[in-house]
């Protein structure tokens, strides 16, 4: 990747150091009230999330939101032919969606992150009620009649308003409103059942415990600083396979294959008893719903509104990528096998699923002399966050300032304001929940809180979002230290937050992250490239024991080589999930339906590495039930777009710190959301047609193989 000019780097780094100091020091002169007053000068509204403190409040807020929505819907349904306007039909429905989503988003966060299980349980119930209510809105025939009657007047609208009307009619069709009454009732019932089980699948995942106890000998190779964190007795260490950082640390470093295998099985069976029946039920319900609506499969139904347009197109993309990777994948497996043979702790010669993290890590250490654990000293969490803030401030033309949250659901919750650096206009608020705890969502994710929206009074509601993270907890001897992958992950997730907050779209249906799902990851995947760039890393990565020590250039070069050395297997792992997801949502045979877990495992084993016969990864694959069903392919699809977008930064005068390119990304992609076709937005940013060549280069594929 392109290195920035040394003169530019010299000028930039002192500025970044000042910004980092500012972020870590509370600014008494800046308050939420002052920011809200400043926002009012721009005719906008800045709103924090006022967290409920009791289960009863959650229930009451949900009921109030539904009652308010019903009043608006009743009004739409009573309109006469002469009263119909865009504002009181299509715009009014967008208003209802905004009001309901604002409550729903907040409860999603409480459900995933609140420390009190009673609050999480109440949020689950409230989310379920809101989901059922949202499904019911689509079947308000009085409302549909008004919208359809308005559309039949053939109104002359601005492009974005016409797009909203067209999408509204499309969604009514997808909900079955064009069907007869009996079939409409069946569709509504199926959608409510699916929503119910989707919610419970996620809860079972979060609440599952997969704790295993080992001796120190069992954990040979695992870093001592980690062992000190999980020690629970004399020569007793308890590892929870449901906590991603714990699982990854052990399976990436432990010499003993049997230990790795036990942890892998524990992780892949942690919700087996509760969630396998739910998975089978939901996949069956989705298939029934797709058939009722006139689609060949749930995959076709889901992809209709996305860039892929059909399940067959998505699967064809994945299969071509799988085949293109095969030669490099075979080479990598041969190297992995040699590495595994060199360890006495191995019990089988072949590479199994539980070996992959370990042999990949060992390949880095042996061939490239890279010790991922040793690299952690360069990535203390606070420096990473402050450095990331400074980089994003530069490229997007913003300021990120700490605030005191007016209310919190957990003491360590952080709040930041995102402010336009040129005008001082407050653009939005961002919460950050940084460390793991029992019952909390166990990876990294961005959650919407309040979406961007032009309100009925003409003021613009600025967005609020939250990052839920699970950084390694600090120890008595060291701060929270991240590995490079965790640095890349937080750059990715913060990109989602920027996508949500930097919107300028008037309608919630198109603002922020409300874009086609096979595109939504692309801007954030593009921002992952930043963490592989020397100039970006040098702006914040430094040994916490001696901040004058940066990551040596040769180490970063080797890190890139090591990443490419395992890229085929990394992508084959991702493809195994994506192909499984799509095939489970295509027509199934009787045998496949009868043994859904076995069918899923056969796909995973064929595309990637063989697992234990008792595995049930399907039971804990959260993306199958969090809106990514028949959509996991979108990660690879979007990655092809991301590589193309990243090439624009790579070729710019200041590389990944180029503020001109960053501003174009903000204006042409983030700001406009789905208010125009995202393919057009990408090409506006690129300044040309899309190309797959940067992606092929990234994954080490000869362009002639695809």
PAMI-226910 format. One record per residue (C-alpha): residue in one letter; y, x, z. Coordinates in steps of 0.001 Angstrom, whole numbers, plus 524288, in hexadecimal, padded with zeros to 5 digits. Each point is the difference from the previous one (the first is absolute). Layout:
<nodes>
aYXZ/...
</nodes>
This chain:
<nodes>
x800008000080000/x80DF4803FF7FDBB/x806B4807F580A9F/x80E457FD3C8029B/x80A6880A127FCD8/x801D7809BB80B11/x80EB97FE138001F/x7FE667F15B8015E/x7F605801F980AE1/x80940808E98076A/x80AAF7F5E37FF64/x7F74F7F4938038C/x7F86E804F580BAA/x80B698011580987/x803997F2037FCB3/x7F2377FB9F802D1/x7FFE08074580CF8/x80C247F8A38044F/x7FA027F3187FBE1/x7F3B780303807B9/x807CE802C980C2A/x8074A7F32F7FE44/x7F3707F8317FEB8/x7FA308054680C76/x80C5E7FDEB80805/x8040E7F1E68032C/x80D817FCDC7FAD5/x8073E7F87E80A65/x80ADD7FC687F68F/x7F6CE7F8687F710/x7FB1C7F2D3804BC/x7F9107F4C17F988/x80BDB7F75E8023E/x808CA809A87F903/x7F68B800AF7F4A6/x7FF6F7F1447FF19/x80ED87FF7A7FFAC/x7FFE580A447F55B/x7F5DE7F8387F848/x808B07F3EB800D6/x80A8E8076D7F88A/x7F66A800817F4A0/x7FCCD7F18780172/x7F27680374804EB/x7F7E37FD8680C19/x7F87380A22807EB/x7F59C7FA30808CB/x7F6C580696809B0/x7F2B07FA7D80346/x8010D7F87680CB5/x7F23C8012580527/x7F9D67F4BA8071F/x7FBE28037A80DE0/x7F6137F545802F3/x7F4FA7F9737F87D/x806FA7F306801D5/x80C03805237F8F8/x7F7AB803FF7F47A/x7FA217F27D7FF0B/x80D487F98880165/x806518088A7F585/x7F50C7FD337F671/x801227F15A8025B/x80EC9800697FE7E/x7FF1B807887F32D/x7F6667F6357FA5A/x808217F47180484/x80C36805B57F9A8/x7F898802A77F371/x7FAE77F2157FFC5/x80DB57FA9A800ED/x80427807EA7F42E/x7F3C07FC5C7F876/x801FD7F19680322/x80DAC801177FA74/x7FB0D806227F35D/x7F5997F59B7FEA1/x809E47F4D380144/x8092C804B57F549/x802AC7F67F7F501/x8007F803F97F1B3/x80ED2800887FFF0/x8009F8089780C2C/x7F74480B267FB5D/x8061980D8D7FF70/x7FAFF80DE080083/x805B98017880DAE/x7F96A7F41E8060C/x7F2A2802447F9B1/x7FC2680DDE7FC2C/x80A12806E48088C/x7FCB57F71080B5F/x7F195803B47FEFF/x803B980E6380044/x807D97FD0D80C59/x7F4297F9B880642/x7F7A380BBE7FC90/x80A158090680618/x800BD7F86380CBE/x7F14A7FF3780187/x7FDA980E197FC20/x80A02804D1809CF/x7F8097FA1780AFD/x7F3048038A7F9C1/x803D580E517FE3A/x803C98015B80E4B/x7F34A7F9FA8048B/x7F867808DE7F6CE/x805B180BA280739/x7FD307FA1C80D55/x7F2177FD0B7FBBA/x7FE0280E047FB7A/x8077B807BA80A3B/x803547F8B780C94/x7F9D18067A80BFA/x7FCF47F2EA8067F/x7F36E7F9D67FAAF/x805127F27C803BB/x80BE2802007F76B/x7F791804F87F4DF/x7F7187F44E8016A/x80B777F6887FFF9/x8055D806C27F3EA/x7F2DF7FE9C7F933/x8000C7F168802A7/x80E1D7FE9F7FBAE/x7FDA4807B97F378/x7F4637F7557FD17/x8084B7F3C6801CB/x80A98805957F751/x7F601803C77F5A6/x7FA5F7F25080004/x80DA07FA487FF48/x803B2808DD7F4A2/x7F3F17FB9C7F8A1/x803B97F1F0802A9/x80D7B801FB7FA13/x7F9CC802357F2C5/x7F9CE7F28B800EF/x80C557F86E80303/x7FF577F7777F3D8/x80D757FA71802B0/x805D080DAA7FFA9/x7F846803B27F3E2/x804C47F3BB7F900/x80E258039E802CB/x7FE5080DFF7FB4A/x7F8AF7FBAD7F3DC/x80A247F5957FD0E/x80ABF80A2280153/x7F8C4809397F6C3/x7FEB77F50F7F60F/x80ED67FF2C7FF1B/x7FF5980D577F923/x80B27805BE80809/x807D780B877FADC/x7FE0E80A8780A47/x802DF80E4E8022B/x7F404808B67FD4D/x7FC54801FE80E3B/x801487F16F802FD/x7F7B97FC977F421/x7F60580A0780488/x7FF837F9A980D6B/x7FE1A7F2837FA07/x7F53B805007F701/x7F902806D080B30/x8011E7F3DE8087F/x7F9837F78E7F595/x7F59F80A6F7FDCD/x7FCEC8005C80E7C/x7FEA57F13780079/x7F62A800F37F4FB/x7F8AE80AD780739/x7FFBD7F74A80BFC/x7F9817F51F7F846/x80B3A7F65E7FF2E/x7FCBB7FD467F1D9/x7F2447FB9B80417/x7FBE97F25B803F5/x801687FBA780E10/x7F1F0802C480406/x8001680DE17FAD2/x80D6480295805DF/x7FA967FC5D80D40/x7F48C8093A7FE1E/x808FB80B1D7FC15/x808AF7FDE280BD2/x7F44B7FFB78091B/x7FA6A80C8A7FA4F/x80CEE8072680124/x801527FC3780E45/x7F23180471802F5/x8026E80D057F954/x80CAB8022580782/x7F9127FCD280CD4/x7F513809D47FDFD/x8090080A7A7FA87/x8079E8000880CBA/x7F3E7800D280885/x7FA3E80B0D7F7FF/x80BFA80873802E2/x7FFDD7FCB880E6E/x7F1A1803A880125/x802FB80D0B7F98A/x80B228036380921/x7F8C27FBF980C40/x7F341806BD7FC7E/x7FC2180B9680858/x7F7E680B017FA78/x7FFE88099980B4B/x7F5B780A8E80057/x7FDF680A4380A7B/x7FC6B80DFB7FC8E/x7FDEA80CF4806A7/x8084780BC97FC8C/x7F4818059A7F87A/x7FF527F3777F7F6/x80E35802467FC30/x7FEBF80E167FBB7/x80B58803A37F735/x8093B7F585804FC/x80D21805B08048F/x8016D8023680E91/x80D137F8FF800B1/x7F9647F3B67FAE7/x7F49A8016880968/x8097D8008580B5E/x805837F2D37FBC7/x7F2CB7F90C7FF5A/x7F9348063D80BAA/x7FAE77F545808EF/x7F70D8076F8092B/x7F88580C618028B/x7FB7B804517F28A/x802EF7F2397FB4F/x809187FCBA7F4C1/x802667F2217FB21/x804307FE047F1F3/x803EA7F2A57FAAF/x7FC247FF127F1B4/x809197F44D7FE9A/x80BC3808D280266/x80257806C67F30A/x805EB80CCE80534/x7F49E801DA8097B/x7F5C27FCF87F5C0/x80625808D87F5C7/x801EB80B7A8093D/x7F1A58002E803BB/x7F9BB7FD547F2C0/x808F680A087F995/x7FCB380AD980991/x7F3227FD92806E9/x7F5188092B7FB9F/x7F5347F6FB804B6/x7FBFD7F6A97F52E/x7F9817F6BE80985/x80CEA7FE2C8073A/x807407FD507F351/x7F5827F6607FBF3/x8008C7F8A680CE7/x80EB67FEA97FF0E/x7FF867FBA37F1C9/x7F5DB7F5A180309/x807997FB8B80BF3/x80C667FEAE7F7EA/x7F92A7F8D47F502/x7F8EC7F67F808FA/x80A867FDC680A39/x802377F1CF7FC3C/x7F30E7FD947F92B/x7FADA7F477807C3/x80CA07F83C7FFAD/x80584803BD7F2D1/x7F47E800857F69A/x7FE2E7F135800D2/x80EAE7FE427FE3E/x8000A808F37F413/x7F4EF7F86E7F996/x806817F3048030A/x80D6A803D67FB01/x7FB05806267F363/x7F8537F3977FD5F/x80BC17F75A80305/x808A2808167F6FB/x7F63A7FE9A7F4EE/x7FF8B7F147801E8/x80ECA7FF4980005/x80136808017F386/x7F6457F7387F90E/x8072F7F3B68043B/x80CB0805977FAAA/x7F9E88033B7F2E6/x7FE1880EAF80149/x7F3AC807B97FD25/x8010A8073680CE7/x80893802B880BB4/x8032380D297F9D2/x805BF7F8F97F42C/x8079E7F6C3808C1/x805DE80B018080A/x80381808ED7F4B0/x806A07F5547F7F8/x80CDE802798070E/x7FEBC80ED07FFD8/x801E780A9B7F5FE/x7F15C800967FCD1/x7FFC47F17E7FC14/x7F10C7FEE280139/x7F4B0804FF80820/x7F9BE805BD7F3CD/x80C21808227FCFF/x800778052380DE5/x7F187803498003C/x800CD806817F2B3/x80AEC808D480508/x7F7B3803C580BCB/x7F39E802667F83C/x80724808C57F64C/x805E5807B380B27/x7F2B2800FB80690/x7F9DE8055D7F386/x80B3F809367FD8A/x7FE55805AE80D9A/x7F14E801F57FEBF/x7FFB380E297FB28/x8097D804B080A74/x7F9477F79780A41/x7F2E68067C7FCF4/x8063D80D6A8016A/x805BC7FC5280D22/x7F3147FAB380517/x7F94D80CB97FC57/x80A2580793807CF/x7FEAD7F6B480B88/x7F149801D880001/x8016D80EC5800E1/x8097F7FE9A80B3D/x7F7487F6C080789/x7F44B809097FE50/x8077780A8F8073D/x8004D7F88080CCC/x7F4987FFAC80964/x8049C7F2EE8052A/x7FBFE7F92C7F36D/x7F3F77F7668001C/x7FF497FC747F180/x80319808387F3E3/x806B47F5457F834/x80E0E7FBC3801B1/x800C67F32980744/x80B737F732802E3/x801D4805B280D96/x800AD80DD67FA60/x80B7D7FE197F6E2/x80B508025580955/x7F90680BBD805D1/x7FC45806F77F365/x80D5C7FD3D7FA19/x806598060380BFA/x7F6CB80BAE7FFA3/x802B0802127F18C/x80E5C8010A80329/x7FD54809C580ACE/x7F604808537F8B6/x8055C800827F247/x80E507FE3F802B8/x800B28050C80DFF/x806677F3588042A/x7FDEB7FAC480D94/x8058D7F2348002B/x800108000480ED0/x8078580CCB8004E/x80A2D7F9FB7F6F3/x803187F59F80A36/x8090E8097280718/x8096F7FEB57F482/x800887F14080138/x8049B7FBAE80D7C/x8022E7F1767FEAA/x80E667FFD2803B7/x8037D80A817F612/x7F82E7F9107F58A/x806CF7F31380275/x80D92805D2800A9/x7FD7B8087A7F426/x7FACD7F4777F85B/x80C017F820803C8/x808BF80AEF7FAF2/x7F8C7800E77F307/x800927F15C7FDCC/x80E347FF9E80412/x802E7809F27F56B/x7F8A17F9E47F4BD/x803327F1C1802D5/x80E14801BB8044D/x7FDE27FA5780D97/x801948033F80E5E/x7F5707FD4E80A1B/x805367FE1C80DBA/x7F8CB7FD2180CD2/x803137F39380779/x7FBA77FA2280CC4/x7F7557F42E7FD16/x8056C7F3C280699/x7F1F97FBD38031D/x7F2EE8070F7FF71/x7F1B47FC248005D/x7FC6280DB98049B/x8088E80A10806DE/x7FEBD80ABC7F5D2/x804887F75F7F4A4/x80AB5806CE7F81A/x80AB27F9CC7F7C4/x8082A805F47F519/x80B047FB1D7F76C/x80008803007F17A/x80E09801707FB2D/x80583802BB7F286/x8066080D6F800FC/x80A947FD507F5E6/x804F97F2F08051E/x7FACF7FF8F80E06/x7F9F67F2D37FD03/x7F46A7FD5A80918/x7F4537FDC47F71C/x7F57E7FC6F809C9/x7F88B802FB80C70/x7F34F80758801DA/x7F7247FFDE80BEC/x7F5E580A928027B/x7F4247FEB8808FD/x7FA9680DC58002D/x7F3B9801F48083F/x7F2617F9E18012E/x7FBD27F6F080AFE/x7F4DD7F66080222/x8007A7F3E57F762/x80A4B805A37F6ED/x7FEC28010A7F137/x7F92A80D087FEA1/x8060F8069F7F421/x80DA6800B47F9EA/x806817F45C7F985/x80D0F7F9E97FCAC/x802657F21480488/x80B197F77D7FB33/x808007F9E280AE1/x80AF77F8EF7F8F5/x800D1800327F133/x80C65801B67F827/x805DB7F3127FBB9/x80CCE7F9C37FBBE/x802277F54A80A11/x8051E7F25C7FD7C/x80D4280398805EB/x801B880ACF7F5F4/x7FD2380B218095F/x7F53B809C27FD2D/x7F55C8019C80A25/x7FD0A80E80800B5/x7F1978034880215/x7F90A8047280C46/x7F2DE806F77FF8F/x7F6B18072E80900/x7F72880BCD7FE9A/x7F3CA7FF5B8085C/x7FAC380DC780184/x7F535806F68073D/x804C780DE080160/x7F7F0808FF808AB/x804C27FE8780DEB/x806CB80BD3805F5/x7F827807F9809B7/x8040A8072C80C4C/x800BB80CAB7F849/x8056E7FBBD7F2D7/x807FC7F5637F95D/x7F9F97F6527F69B/x7FB71808B07F4CB/x7FCFE7FA317F2A9/x7F733804EA7F552/x804F48007A7F212/x7F93E7F34A7FC77/x807027F8E980B04/x80CE8805977FB29/x7FCDB7FAE47F279/x7FC4F7F2BF805AD/x80CC17FE4C8074F/x807DA803CE7F3EB/x7F83B7F58B7F8C4/x8020F7F56F80A2E/x80E5E803188018F/x801047FE0A7F162/x7FB087F21D801E5/x80A4E7FE0080A76/x80A94804987F6AA/x7FA8F7F6F77F573/x8016D7F4B88098F/x80D79803A780515/x80742804AC7F3E0/x7FE4E7F3257F8AE/x80B937F8A77FA48/x7F8647F44D7FAB6/x805157F26080329/x7F2D97F9318013E/x7F59B80363809F3/x7F5617FD4D7F60A/x8045F80C2B7F88F/x8064D808A580A54/x7FB0A80C4080678/x7F14C8017280004/x7FDD87F2FC7F920/x7FBDF806887F352/x7F2EE7FFBF7F8BA/x7F5BB805AB808E4/x7FB08809F37F64E/x80DCE805807FF96/x8043A7FF2780E35/x7F9A280D038037D/x805BD807987F482/x80D6780360805AD/x7F9DE8046580CCE/x7F515807887F96F/x80A75806FE7F839/x806AE8041680CAE/x7F3648068480482/x802F580AB07F61A/x80B70804248087B/x7F6F08054C80A86/x7FA1E809A97F65D/x80D12805DC7FC40/x8046280CC280650/x80E667FCA080059/x7FD5C7F30180699/x7F68B805A0809FA/x808F480B6B8032A/x80A847F64C803CB/x7F84B7FBF180C0A/x7F26E8061780149/x8005980B2E809C5/x7F74F8057C80ABA/x803DF7F86480C1F/x7FE1580C5D8081F/x8091E807CF7F72F/x8082C7F76C7F6D5/x803E580BD97F7DD/x7F22B800427FA82/x7FE317F7707F3F9/x7F3797FD057F8AE/x7FDC580BFF7F778/x801147FD337F17C/x7F276805777FD73/x7FA377F6A880A03/x806517F4607F94C/x7FB26804E87F2D5/x7F255800EC80589/x801707F28F80607/x803087FA887F282/x7F46D807387FA2A/x7F7597FAD980ADD/x804DE7F22A7FDB6/x7FCC08010C7F192/x7F2E38061580369/x7FBC07F352806A3/x8081E7F6767F7E9/x7F47C7FA9A7F840/x7F84B7FCB280C37/x80C1A7FA6D80682/x802397F6EC7F48E/x7F1B57FC847FEE7/x800997FB9480E2C/x80BCE7F7817FCF1/x7F9707FAD57F3C6/x7F3E47FC62807CC/x808407F6CD80840/x807587FA9A7F449/x7F4017FDA47F79F/x7F8D27F9D180B6F/x80B997F72380285/x800F87FB727F1E0/x7F1677FE227FDFD/x7FEAC7F81980C80/x80A617F6F27FA81/x7F98A7FE667F2BF/x7F48C7F6C87FD58/x7F466803B5808BE/x7F1727FE067FE1F/x7F8027F8AC80A04/x7FA2F80CCC804F5/x80D6B8062B80171/x804F47F458807A2/x7F40480035808CD/x8021480E4E80378/x80E828020F7FE74/x8007A80BBC8090E/x7F4E1806827F8A4/x806B47FD7B7F306/x80CCB805888052F/x7F90380C1480536/x7F91B802207F301/x80D32800757F90D/x805D78093A80A08/x7F42E808F67FF95/x7FFB3800787F124/x80E6D802BC7FE0D/x801B08095080B7D/x7F66B8056C80A14/x7F3CF7F9D4805F7/x8017E7FA2980D84/x7F6797FBD480A71/x7F7947F4427FC7E/x805597F8B880BC7/x80E37801D77FC1D/x808BB7F42D7FEE3/x80CD88058B7FB3A/x802C77F2A67FA30/x801517FAA480DCE/x80BA7808A580323/x806768017F7F2BD/x80CDE7F9F0803F0/x805D98005C7F25A/x7F6197F5C07FBFA/x806FD7F66E80902/x80E368041E8010D/x804727FB677F2A4/x7F9E580B367F86A/x7F3C87F85B7FC5F/x7FD078026A7F198/x80BC1808EC800E7/x7FBB380D0980591/x7FFBA8051B7F204/x80EC17FF568010B/x8007D80CE180765/x7FA85807987F461/x8077C7F7827F657/x80CB08026D80738/x7FCCD80E65801BA/x8002F801AB7F148/x80DC17FA4480003/x803D28083380BD3/x7FC1F80CBC7F966/x8086A7FC657F461/x80B8B7FCD1808CF/x7FE4980C92807CE/x800DF807D27F36B/x80E327FBA57FECC/x8034D8068480CFC/x7F7F680BF47FC6B/x807D78020E7F392/x80D5E7FD6B8061F/x809B280AFB80370/x7FDD97FEC880EB0/x7F1C77FBFB7FFBA/x7FBC47F68780A8E/x80D1A80164806C3/x807787FB2C7F422/x809407F57980497/x802FB7FB377F23B/x7F1C67FCDE7FD55/x7FE7E7FA7A80DB7/x80B5E7F6DE7FDF1/x7FA247FB717F326/x7F3437FD1980729/x807927F82380A02/x807C27F8587F5E4/x7F5DA7FDDD7F559/x7F3C47FDBC80831/x802A87FD7D80E63/x80C387F7C27FE9E/x7FB107F6BF7F56A/x7F2667FD538057E/x7F9077F5D17F7D1/x80C677F9907FADB/x7FC2B805BC7F2CF/x7F2FF804B27FAA1/x7FC2680C26807A1/x7FB62806CF7F39A/x80E137FF117FB33/x804FB8056980CEE/x7F6D680B9D7FF0B/x80498803077F246/x80E367FEAF8042A/x7FD5480A5080A55/x7F81A808C77F6F6/x809927FEC37F4CE/x7F44D7FED87F6D0/x7F2EF7F9397FE2E/x7F57D801FE80A45/x7F65380B327FE53/x7F2C78026680659/x8007980EBC7FDA5/x80618803CC80D2F/x7F54C7F869806FD/x7F50F806727F833/x805C780D4480323/x800C17FC9C80E62/x7F1A97FC8C80125/x7FB3980B427F7AA/x7FB397F7E87F488/x800BB8049E7F1FC/x807A57F5497F90E/x7F57A7FFAC7F594/x7F60D7FA81809A5/x806FD7F2F5801C1/
</nodes>
